[in-house]
Amino acid sequence: MKDLKRYYILTADPKDVYNALTNENMLEIWTGETAVMPLEPNAEFSLWGGSISGVNVEFEQDKKIVQKWFFGEEEEDSLVTIKLHPHKKGTSIELRHTNIPDEAFDNISEGWDEDYFGALNELFI
């Protein structure tokens, strides 16, 4: 199992980034796929038409999202924490993704850069 930590800068306010990450309609706009994102802890979510699924753990309005991601039959939870901070250019994002299965690490790492925050960045250009 591997851990990943990354930082991103997006040219939008934290409230707009948070909305794009938690609002089902906004998620579907920038991912181009079906999204299910109930905004309560312990509710299951799915993104990219079910390619990513898990359980929402915690929401802090405009500041933080914590989720457990499912990877088959892994015993340890894969935890994703996204923290949003105001930045002079918009929003600084701190991403921490723990307990990624070794065989999925390269794909997940690239996916965060290109499909997730790369695509989200396009929404705000």
FIGU-420724 format. One record per residue (C-alpha): residue in three letters; x, y, z. Coordinates in Angstrom, 2 decimals, always signed. Layout:
<recs>
+------+---------+---------+---------+
! rest !      xx !      yy !      zz !
+------+---------+---------+---------+
!  ALA !       X !       Y !       Z !
...
+------+---------+---------+---------+
</recs>
This chain:
<recs>
+------+---------+---------+---------+
! rest !      xx !      yy !      zz !
+------+---------+---------+---------+
!  MET !   +0.00 !   +0.00 !   +0.00 !
!  LYS !   +1.22 !   +3.48 !   -0.86 !
!  ASP !   +0.34 !   +7.04 !   +0.13 !
!  LEU !   +0.17 !  +10.10 !   -2.10 !
!  LYS !   +0.30 !  +13.79 !   -1.21 !
!  ARG !   -0.12 !  +16.55 !   -3.81 !
!  TYR !   -0.81 !  +20.26 !   -4.02 !
!  TYR !   -2.79 !  +22.06 !   -6.74 !
!  ILE !   -3.72 !  +25.70 !   -7.40 !
!  LEU !   -7.05 !  +26.49 !   -9.06 !
!  THR !   -8.15 !  +29.94 !  -10.19 !
!  ALA !  -11.48 !  +29.90 !   -8.34 !
!  ASP !  -12.62 !  +30.70 !   -4.81 !
!  PRO !  -12.69 !  +27.82 !   -2.30 !
!  LYS !  -16.51 !  +27.96 !   -2.20 !
!  ASP !  -16.67 !  +27.41 !   -5.98 !
!  VAL !  -14.13 !  +24.56 !   -5.87 !
!  TYR !  -15.98 !  +22.94 !   -2.97 !
!  ASN !  -19.26 !  +23.21 !   -4.89 !
!  ALA !  -17.66 !  +21.63 !   -7.98 !
!  LEU !  -16.42 !  +18.72 !   -5.83 !
!  THR !  -19.65 !  +18.09 !   -3.92 !
!  ASN !  -22.60 !  +19.15 !   -6.11 !
!  GLU !  -23.83 !  +16.26 !   -8.30 !
!  ASN !  -24.78 !  +18.55 !  -11.20 !
!  MET !  -21.40 !  +20.30 !  -11.16 !
!  LEU !  -19.56 !  +16.97 !  -10.88 !
!  GLU !  -21.37 !  +15.71 !  -13.97 !
!  ILE !  -20.53 !  +18.90 !  -15.89 !
!  TRP !  -16.76 !  +18.70 !  -15.41 !
!  THR !  -16.38 !  +14.90 !  -15.40 !
!  GLY !  -18.82 !  +14.25 !  -18.23 !
!  GLU !  -20.09 !  +11.19 !  -16.33 !
!  THR !  -22.83 !  +10.25 !  -13.86 !
!  ALA !  -22.16 !  +11.24 !  -10.25 !
!  VAL !  -23.86 !  +10.35 !   -6.97 !
!  MET !  -22.74 !  +12.59 !   -4.09 !
!  PRO !  -25.01 !  +12.73 !   -1.03 !
!  LEU !  -23.69 !  +15.39 !   +1.35 !
!  GLU !  -23.96 !  +13.44 !   +4.56 !
!  PRO !  -21.39 !  +11.35 !   +6.39 !
!  ASN !  -21.58 !   +7.56 !   +5.94 !
!  ALA !  -23.42 !   +7.91 !   +2.62 !
!  GLU !  -22.05 !   +6.05 !   -0.41 !
!  PHE !  -20.91 !   +8.08 !   -3.41 !
!  SER !  -19.80 !   +7.27 !   -6.94 !
!  LEU !  -18.04 !   +9.27 !   -9.63 !
!  TRP !  -17.28 !   +8.76 !  -13.31 !
!  GLY !  -20.29 !   +6.48 !  -13.74 !
!  GLY !  -19.20 !   +4.25 !  -10.86 !
!  SER !  -15.48 !   +3.99 !  -11.75 !
!  ILE !  -14.77 !   +5.58 !   -8.36 !
!  SER !  -16.93 !   +4.67 !   -5.39 !
!  GLY !  -16.76 !   +4.84 !   -1.64 !
!  VAL !  -18.24 !   +6.40 !   +1.47 !
!  ASN !  -18.28 !  +10.06 !   +2.46 !
!  VAL !  -16.70 !  +10.48 !   +5.90 !
!  GLU !  -16.67 !  +14.22 !   +6.58 !
!  PHE !  -17.56 !  +17.54 !   +4.99 !
!  GLU !  -16.45 !  +20.97 !   +6.20 !
!  GLN !  -18.19 !  +23.58 !   +4.05 !
!  ASP !  -15.76 !  +25.22 !   +1.58 !
!  LYS !  -12.76 !  +23.74 !   +3.45 !
!  LYS !  -12.49 !  +19.95 !   +3.57 !
!  ILE !  -13.80 !  +16.67 !   +2.13 !
!  VAL !  -12.87 !  +13.25 !   +3.54 !
!  GLN !  -13.84 !  +10.02 !   +1.78 !
!  LYS !  -13.11 !   +6.28 !   +1.94 !
!  TRP !  -12.47 !   +4.87 !   -1.53 !
!  PHE !  -13.21 !   +1.24 !   -2.35 !
!  PHE !  -10.55 !   -0.97 !   -3.97 !
!  GLY !  -12.01 !   -4.45 !   -4.19 !
!  GLU !  -11.41 !   -6.60 !   -1.12 !
!  GLU !   -8.64 !   -4.53 !   +0.52 !
!  GLU !   -8.70 !   -4.78 !   +4.31 !
!  GLU !   -7.39 !   -1.27 !   +5.02 !
!  ASP !   -9.47 !   +1.77 !   +4.12 !
!  SER !   -8.12 !   +3.97 !   +1.36 !
!  LEU !   -8.72 !   +7.46 !   +2.73 !
!  VAL !   -8.89 !  +10.63 !   +0.59 !
!  THR !   -8.62 !  +14.03 !   +2.28 !
!  ILE !   -9.00 !  +17.19 !   +0.21 !
!  LYS !   -8.33 !  +20.48 !   +2.01 !
!  LEU !   -9.12 !  +23.83 !   +0.37 !
!  HIS !   -7.23 !  +26.98 !   +1.36 !
!  PRO !   -7.68 !  +30.55 !   +0.09 !
!  HIS !   -4.78 !  +31.53 !   -2.17 !
!  LYS !   -3.87 !  +34.79 !   -3.94 !
!  LYS !   -4.66 !  +33.06 !   -7.27 !
!  GLY !   -7.86 !  +31.40 !   -6.00 !
!  THR !   -7.62 !  +28.11 !   -4.09 !
!  SER !   -4.73 !  +26.01 !   -2.89 !
!  ILE !   -5.70 !  +22.35 !   -2.69 !
!  GLU !   -3.93 !  +19.87 !   -0.44 !
!  LEU !   -4.65 !  +16.26 !   -1.41 !
!  ARG !   -3.72 !  +13.27 !   +0.72 !
!  HIS !   -4.67 !   +9.77 !   -0.44 !
!  THR !   -3.58 !   +6.91 !   +1.84 !
!  ASN !   -3.50 !   +3.12 !   +1.48 !
!  ILE !   -3.55 !   +2.95 !   -2.31 !
!  PRO !   -2.94 !   -0.62 !   -3.52 !
!  ASP !   +0.53 !   -0.90 !   -5.11 !
!  GLU !   -0.87 !   -2.13 !   -8.43 !
!  ALA !   -3.26 !   +0.87 !   -8.65 !
!  PHE !   -0.82 !   +3.59 !   -7.55 !
!  ASP !   +0.43 !   +4.81 !  -10.95 !
!  ASN !   -3.09 !   +4.91 !  -12.39 !
!  ILE !   -4.48 !   +6.72 !   -9.33 !
!  SER !   -1.59 !   +9.20 !   -9.26 !
!  GLU !   -2.04 !  +10.06 !  -12.93 !
!  GLY !   -5.81 !  +10.19 !  -12.49 !
!  TRP !   -5.56 !  +12.83 !   -9.75 !
!  ASP !   -3.34 !  +15.03 !  -11.92 !
!  GLU !   -5.15 !  +14.64 !  -15.24 !
!  ASP !   -8.70 !  +13.37 !  -14.83 !
!  TYR !   -9.56 !  +14.88 !  -11.46 !
!  PHE !   -7.81 !  +18.18 !  -10.83 !
!  GLY !   -6.72 !  +18.63 !  -14.46 !
!  ALA !  -10.34 !  +18.39 !  -15.61 !
!  LEU !  -11.57 !  +20.50 !  -12.71 !
!  ASN !   -9.05 !  +23.20 !  -13.60 !
!  GLU !  -10.54 !  +23.34 !  -17.12 !
!  LEU !  -13.91 !  +24.26 !  -15.58 !
!  PHE !  -12.45 !  +27.47 !  -14.14 !
!  ILE !  -10.40 !  +28.66 !  -17.13 !
+------+---------+---------+---------+
</recs>
